[in-house]
Amino acid sequence: MAGNSQRRGAVRKSGKGATVGSGGQRRQGLEGRGPTPKAVDREHHPAHKRATSAARAAGKPGAATGRSAGSGGSAGSGGSSRGAGPTRYAGAKGSGRGTGPGRTGRPGRSAKPSSEIVAGRNSVVEALRADIPATTMYVATRIDSDDRVREALKAATQRGIPVLECPRGELDRLTDGAVHQGLALQVPAYEYADPADFVDPEAPGVPLVVAMDGITDPRNLGAIIRSVAAFGGHGVVVPERRSVGMTASAWKTSAGAAARVPVAKAANLTRALTAYQKAGFFVVGLDMDGDVELPELDLAGEPLVIVVGSEGKGLSRLVRETCDRIVSIPMVSSVESLNAGLATGVALYEVARSRRIASRGR
């Protein structure tokens, strides 16, 4: 007979049968696991974490067991006190990019301060000259070396800052598409000054401060910082709300001047201006509908705070009422208007020119 039919014990199977010993598995799969535990008793549920935190705050011993009971520590601030000098940066090193003074993590994780990417050769060189505590310097692959690149590499090597070579595409991602010129520097989050720091009788020269009201474009902030540095200003004040802060774009536009000009953050701009007036400052607002033209301003030799508003809305009502004078910049065409950065630069130049003439006449 053909085939294996003559082999003793041969059994022809018509199909696959049940696996031996599998009946118990199916029976166990059909059995229930009891009632669902309450939300408070499930260690990964937010209700359990809230109850654990409340019990810990109340000082109850053995409030809960498990992983969440041991990991619900408070988030660290990661900040430090303001350093000396015009540049103010937090001493702690952050790992992520951001624009605020700090970033809050998930419950149970320590909060790390955010960091900023300074892009551009001039900005990086100025930041290194100012001894800003940088964490990493990024250099594009096959970069065209010049004096600024060589100075940046030398300064980073002397200070022990890690230098990483990366493709230009990666630099574009790190800098959010900014014009980095093949060079970028990661620095800790900017630490703002206090508006009262500009009221210093021992500071050289006549005080000159610029306050920004409702400006949200970081390029305007960078341009204003650059003008303040060029014309001998002492600092810039920005409101805490509805205003731009020191971002990488502002750093880039300032062309490194942000390393020399401090920026203060005011919780309430109106109260800060009133405090300046009590300290002997004159507050001057820039507006197209001003009652005095800029060349006729007779307060250039006094301690000044120049307030510039947004391009669309101008000065807010409370800030306008707080100003001692509302000054306009005379222009040939009434149709054209200057943006906030250019208007501030013109005003600072006129104040510096008037002070220089006054000093010569003494």
C-alpha positions as CSV (number, residue, x, y, z in Angstrom):
1,M,0.0,0.0,0.0
2,A,1.4,3.4,-0.9
3,G,2.1,6.1,1.6
4,N,2.5,5.8,5.3
5,S,-0.5,3.7,5.9
6,Q,1.6,0.6,6.7
7,R,3.4,2.5,9.5
8,R,2.2,1.2,12.8
9,G,0.5,3.8,15.0
10,A,-0.1,6.1,12.1
11,V,-3.2,8.2,12.5
12,R,-4.7,10.4,9.8
13,K,-6.1,13.6,11.3
14,S,-8.7,15.5,9.4
15,G,-8.3,18.9,11.2
16,K,-6.8,20.7,14.1
17,G,-8.4,19.9,17.4
18,A,-8.3,21.6,20.7
19,T,-5.0,22.0,22.5
20,V,-4.6,19.6,25.4
21,G,-5.1,21.4,28.8
22,S,-6.6,24.6,27.4
23,G,-10.0,24.3,29.0
24,G,-8.9,25.9,32.3
25,Q,-7.6,29.0,30.5
26,R,-11.0,29.7,28.9
27,R,-12.8,29.1,32.1
28,Q,-10.5,31.5,34.0
29,G,-10.9,34.2,31.3
30,L,-14.7,34.2,31.9
31,E,-14.4,34.7,35.6
32,G,-14.9,38.2,36.9
33,R,-12.3,40.2,38.8
34,G,-14.6,41.7,41.3
35,P,-15.9,45.3,41.6
36,T,-14.0,48.2,40.1
37,P,-11.9,50.0,42.8
38,K,-12.8,53.6,43.7
39,A,-10.9,56.4,42.0
40,V,-9.2,57.3,45.3
41,D,-7.8,53.8,45.7
42,R,-6.3,53.7,42.2
43,E,-2.7,54.9,42.5
44,H,-2.5,56.4,39.0
45,H,-5.8,58.2,39.1
46,P,-5.7,62.1,39.7
47,A,-8.1,61.6,42.6
48,H,-5.7,59.4,44.4
49,K,-2.8,61.9,43.8
50,R,-4.9,64.7,45.2
51,A,-5.9,62.7,48.2
52,T,-2.3,61.8,48.8
53,S,-1.1,65.4,48.6
54,A,-3.9,66.6,50.9
55,A,-3.0,63.9,53.5
56,R,0.6,64.8,53.3
57,A,-0.2,68.5,53.7
58,A,-2.3,67.7,56.8
59,G,0.6,65.7,58.3
60,K,-1.1,62.3,58.4
61,P,1.4,59.5,58.7
62,G,1.1,56.6,56.3
63,A,-1.5,58.5,54.1
64,A,-0.9,56.3,51.1
65,T,1.4,53.7,49.8
66,G,2.7,53.1,46.3
67,R,4.6,55.0,43.7
68,S,2.6,58.2,43.7
69,A,3.0,58.6,47.5
70,G,6.7,58.9,47.2
71,S,6.9,61.0,44.0
72,G,4.6,63.9,44.8
73,G,7.3,66.4,45.8
74,S,6.9,70.0,45.0
75,A,8.5,71.3,41.8
76,G,11.7,73.2,42.2
77,S,12.0,76.7,41.1
78,G,15.4,76.5,39.5
79,G,15.9,80.2,39.7
80,S,18.5,82.3,41.5
81,S,19.0,85.8,42.6
82,R,19.9,88.5,40.1
83,G,23.5,88.8,39.3
84,A,25.6,91.9,39.2
85,G,26.0,93.9,36.1
86,P,23.6,94.8,33.3
87,T,23.0,91.2,32.1
88,R,20.8,89.1,34.3
89,Y,20.5,85.4,33.8
90,A,19.4,82.6,36.0
91,G,22.4,80.5,37.3
92,A,20.7,77.2,36.8
93,K,21.0,75.4,33.5
94,G,17.8,74.5,31.7
95,S,17.3,71.8,29.2
96,G,14.4,73.0,27.1
97,R,13.8,76.0,25.0
98,G,11.2,78.6,26.0
99,T,10.5,82.3,26.5
100,G,9.4,82.5,30.1
101,P,11.4,82.5,33.4
102,G,10.5,78.9,34.1
103,R,8.5,76.0,33.0
104,T,6.3,73.7,35.2
105,G,6.6,70.0,34.8
106,R,4.2,67.2,35.5
107,P,3.1,66.4,39.1
108,G,6.0,64.5,40.8
109,R,8.7,65.9,38.5
110,S,11.0,68.8,39.2
111,A,10.4,71.9,37.2
112,K,13.4,73.0,35.2
113,P,14.0,76.6,34.1
114,S,13.6,77.1,30.4
115,S,16.5,78.2,28.2
116,E,16.9,80.5,25.2
117,I,18.8,80.1,21.9
118,V,20.8,83.2,21.0
119,A,21.3,83.1,17.2
120,G,23.7,85.1,15.0
121,R,27.4,85.7,15.0
122,N,27.3,89.2,16.6
123,S,24.8,88.1,19.2
124,V,26.8,85.1,20.2
125,V,30.0,87.0,20.4
126,E,28.5,89.7,22.6
127,A,26.9,87.2,24.8
128,L,30.2,85.4,25.3
129,R,32.0,88.7,26.0
130,A,29.4,89.5,28.7
131,D,30.2,86.2,30.4
132,I,26.6,85.0,30.2
133,P,26.5,81.5,31.7
134,A,26.0,79.6,28.4
135,T,25.4,75.9,28.4
136,T,26.1,74.9,24.8
137,M,27.3,76.5,21.6
138,Y,26.2,75.1,18.2
139,V,28.3,75.5,15.1
140,A,27.1,74.6,11.6
141,T,28.9,72.0,9.6
142,R,31.4,73.5,7.1
143,I,30.8,77.1,8.4
144,D,32.6,79.9,6.7
145,S,35.0,81.0,9.4
146,D,35.6,84.7,10.1
147,D,36.9,86.8,13.0
148,R,33.6,86.5,14.9
149,V,33.5,82.7,14.6
150,R,37.1,82.3,15.7
151,E,36.5,84.6,18.7
152,A,33.4,82.7,19.6
153,L,35.2,79.3,19.4
154,K,38.1,80.6,21.4
155,A,35.9,82.1,24.1
156,A,33.8,78.9,24.4
157,T,36.9,76.7,24.6
158,Q,38.5,78.9,27.3
159,R,35.3,78.9,29.4
160,G,34.7,75.1,29.0
161,I,31.4,75.5,27.1
162,P,30.6,72.4,25.0
163,V,30.8,73.1,21.3
164,L,28.6,70.9,19.1
165,E,28.8,70.7,15.3
166,C,25.5,70.1,13.7
167,P,23.9,70.4,10.2
168,R,22.3,73.6,9.2
169,G,18.9,72.0,9.2
170,E,19.2,71.2,12.8
171,L,20.3,74.8,13.6
172,D,17.2,76.0,11.7
173,R,15.1,73.8,14.0
174,L,16.8,75.0,17.2
175,T,16.5,78.7,16.3
176,D,13.0,78.4,14.9
177,G,14.1,79.5,11.5
178,A,16.0,82.6,12.6
179,V,19.0,83.9,10.6
180,H,21.7,82.2,12.7
181,Q,24.6,82.5,10.3
182,G,25.8,79.1,11.4
183,L,26.3,80.0,15.0
184,A,23.9,79.7,18.0
185,L,24.3,79.7,21.8
186,Q,22.1,78.1,24.4
187,V,21.8,80.3,27.5
188,P,19.6,80.1,30.6
189,A,16.4,82.0,30.9
190,Y,16.7,85.8,31.1
191,E,16.3,87.2,34.6
192,Y,14.7,90.6,34.5
193,A,15.8,93.6,36.6
194,D,13.5,95.6,38.8
195,P,12.3,99.0,37.7
196,A,13.6,100.5,40.9
197,D,17.2,99.5,39.9
198,F,17.2,102.4,37.4
199,V,16.7,104.9,40.2
200,D,20.4,105.1,41.2
201,P,21.8,108.5,42.1
202,E,25.3,107.2,41.8
203,A,24.8,106.1,38.2
204,P,26.9,108.1,35.6
205,G,25.1,110.6,33.5
206,V,21.5,111.8,33.5
207,P,19.1,108.9,33.8
208,L,17.3,107.9,30.6
209,V,14.8,105.0,30.6
210,V,12.5,103.7,27.9
211,A,9.2,102.1,28.9
212,M,7.1,100.0,26.5
213,D,3.3,100.0,26.6
214,G,1.6,97.1,24.8
215,I,4.3,96.2,22.3
216,T,4.2,92.6,21.4
217,D,6.8,92.3,18.6
218,P,10.1,91.0,19.9
219,R,11.9,92.7,16.9
220,N,10.7,96.1,18.2
221,L,12.1,95.3,21.7
222,G,15.5,94.3,20.2
223,A,15.6,97.5,18.1
224,I,14.7,99.6,21.1
225,I,17.4,97.9,23.2
226,R,19.9,98.6,20.5
227,S,18.9,102.3,20.3
228,V,19.1,102.6,24.1
229,A,22.7,101.2,24.1
230,A,23.7,103.5,21.2
231,F,22.4,106.8,22.8
232,G,23.4,106.3,26.4
233,G,20.2,105.0,27.9
234,H,20.2,103.2,31.2
235,G,17.5,100.5,30.7
236,V,14.2,99.3,29.3
237,V,11.0,98.6,31.2
238,V,8.4,96.2,29.9
239,P,5.0,95.3,31.5
240,E,4.4,91.9,32.9
241,R,1.2,91.4,30.9
242,R,0.3,91.9,27.2
243,S,3.9,92.7,26.3
244,V,6.8,91.1,24.7
245,G,9.7,89.6,26.7
246,M,13.3,88.9,26.1
247,T,13.2,86.1,23.5
248,A,15.7,84.8,21.1
249,S,14.3,87.0,18.4
250,A,14.8,90.1,20.6
251,W,18.3,89.0,21.3
252,K,19.0,88.6,17.6
253,T,17.5,92.1,16.6
254,S,19.5,93.8,19.4
255,A,22.7,92.6,17.7
256,G,24.3,91.8,21.1
257,A,23.2,95.1,22.8
258,A,21.0,93.1,25.2
259,A,24.2,92.0,26.9
260,R,24.8,95.6,28.0
261,V,21.4,97.1,28.5
262,P,19.3,95.7,31.4
263,V,15.6,95.0,30.9
264,A,13.2,95.4,33.8
265,K,9.7,93.8,34.2
266,A,7.0,95.9,35.9
267,A,3.9,94.2,37.4
268,N,2.0,97.4,36.7
269,L,3.4,99.9,34.3
270,T,1.2,102.8,35.5
271,R,2.4,102.3,39.1
272,A,6.0,102.0,37.9
273,L,5.8,105.3,36.0
274,T,4.3,107.0,39.1
275,A,7.2,105.7,41.2
276,Y,9.6,107.2,38.7
277,Q,7.8,110.6,39.0
278,K,8.1,110.5,42.7
279,A,11.8,109.8,42.3
280,G,12.2,113.0,40.2
281,F,11.8,111.6,36.7
282,F,9.8,113.3,34.0
283,V,7.6,110.8,32.1
284,V,7.2,111.6,28.3
285,G,4.9,109.7,26.1
286,L,5.4,109.4,22.3
287,D,2.2,109.8,20.2
288,M,1.3,111.2,16.8
289,D,-1.3,113.5,18.5
290,G,1.1,115.0,21.0
291,D,0.8,118.5,22.2
292,V,4.5,119.2,22.0
293,E,6.9,118.4,19.1
294,L,10.1,116.5,19.9
295,P,12.5,119.4,19.0
296,E,10.7,121.7,21.3
297,L,10.9,119.5,24.3
298,D,12.7,121.4,27.1
299,L,13.1,118.5,29.5
300,A,16.0,116.8,27.7
301,G,18.4,117.7,30.5
302,E,16.2,116.1,33.2
303,P,15.9,112.5,34.2
304,L,13.6,111.1,31.6
305,V,11.3,108.1,31.0
306,I,10.2,107.8,27.4
307,V,7.1,105.8,27.0
308,V,6.3,104.3,23.6
309,G,3.0,102.6,22.7
310,S,2.0,100.0,20.2
311,E,1.7,100.8,16.6
312,G,-2.0,100.1,16.4
313,K,-3.5,101.4,19.7
314,G,-0.7,103.7,20.8
315,L,-0.6,104.6,24.5
316,S,-3.2,103.2,26.8
317,R,-5.5,105.6,28.6
318,L,-4.0,105.2,32.1
319,V,-0.5,105.5,30.8
320,R,-1.4,108.6,28.8
321,E,-2.9,110.2,31.8
322,T,0.2,109.4,33.9
323,C,2.6,111.1,31.4
324,D,3.8,114.6,32.1
325,R,4.1,115.4,28.4
326,I,2.8,113.8,25.2
327,V,5.4,114.4,22.5
328,S,5.0,113.9,18.7
329,I,7.7,113.5,16.1
330,P,7.3,116.0,13.3
331,M,7.1,114.4,9.8
332,V,6.7,115.8,6.3
333,S,3.8,113.4,5.5
334,S,1.0,112.9,8.0
335,V,0.0,109.7,6.2
336,E,3.3,107.9,7.0
337,S,4.1,106.6,10.5
338,L,7.1,105.1,12.2
339,N,7.1,101.8,14.0
340,A,7.8,101.6,17.7
341,G,11.5,100.8,17.2
342,L,12.2,103.7,14.8
343,A,10.2,106.2,16.8
344,T,12.1,105.4,19.9
345,G,15.4,105.7,18.1
346,V,14.5,109.1,16.8
347,A,13.4,110.3,20.3
348,L,16.6,109.0,21.9
349,Y,18.8,110.6,19.3
350,E,17.1,114.0,19.9
351,V,17.4,113.7,23.6
352,A,21.1,112.8,23.3
353,R,21.7,115.7,20.9
354,S,20.0,118.2,23.3
355,R,22.0,116.9,26.2
356,R,25.3,117.2,24.3
357,I,24.5,120.8,23.3
358,A,23.6,121.6,26.9
359,S,26.8,120.1,28.2
360,R,28.9,122.2,25.7
361,G,27.2,125.4,26.8
362,R,28.1,124.9,30.5
